[in-house]
Amino acid sequence: MELPVNDEFYMSLALDMAERAQGQTGINPVVGCVIVKDGALVGLGTHLKRGTAHAEVHAVRMAGEQAEGGTVYVTLEPCSHHGKTPPCSDLLIEAKVKRVVVACLDPNPVVAGSGIKRLRQHGIEVQVGTLRERAVRLNDKFAKYITTRMPYVTIKAASTLDGKIATETGDSKWISNEEARLQAHALRHRHQAIMVGIGTALADDPSLTTRHDGVDGLQPVRIVVDSRLRLTPEANLLKVGTSPIVILTTEQAPVERRRLLEELGAEILVCGAGPRVDLKAALEELGRREIGSVLVEGGGALNGELLRARLVDRIVLYFAPKIVGGKHAPHSFDLEGIGRMADAITLDDLEVDRVGDNIFVSGKPIWPDHVDVKEQEGEG
């Protein structure tokens, strides 16, 4: 079916380009830009790395003199302030473009509509809101970080139909199918850090690397929540040097153990007096270190504790058509429980899809205002 050539057509192209850069811009947004003149594409650009040229710069350079009188489609409001690069709004003014179509406003308080205002002050027609919802979702990690200085937290779990992430004996390979596991590696590629609890680190001995089908992947910072520093010196995490290792612990952790793990290359962050890691303080510290997104692939204890503390921004679940039962088999979320179904944590902004014989479910958790999930012993 032929798609109509209109504003949505060109903005969709800009969004497609921006989407491919997810994971490589750090705490910066992903942005795509398209320039059209006399019905023809004359310039394309994507922001590729923090501190380098923005999408508008690449597109204007490609378009050259043809940018004058053209229409610019950009997925995020052009910046109007001097950061690591000059303002893109000034660039478009200098290029003498006629019209700018913007998908969504910049959530950065430093910009917040000022880029659009500046363009209009110079006689450029500006239209805002084309494919807005898609554009907002594309930069939900950036929006969370730029407004709170806290990383965007995604929980990913694969379970059987009865919610088990392993059998009673601890066997978990494999619950999800190969296609679902490849998608999980794409999630790693698109987050700056990946986090597990010490229970998962000891049981599975993961390397927490990104592995794609025949191509290289971005390697996230690897984080272990380990209140008593039980990670062993023989752990794959300490042997595979693809990216930094950060261990979140408490003041109660043994000093000798800390020295040993530091000698093996791990960075130790003390987050709270104990007995458990203060997860909110830990995420605040990660934010100060400019980690803007964290993918959690831990067990039920860490997942449950993050949910209880309301520190989760999105949940991604893969359900395999398997039932294993087992009273003591681990499950996706360890929570003491909620008394009424009406008070359950629900998922909004829902996505549901089929991945081979697995079912993919993703959404943003919503907590009823009057319900507080009870605290219980955590994994870390």
Disulfide bonds with the S-S distance in Angstrom:
none
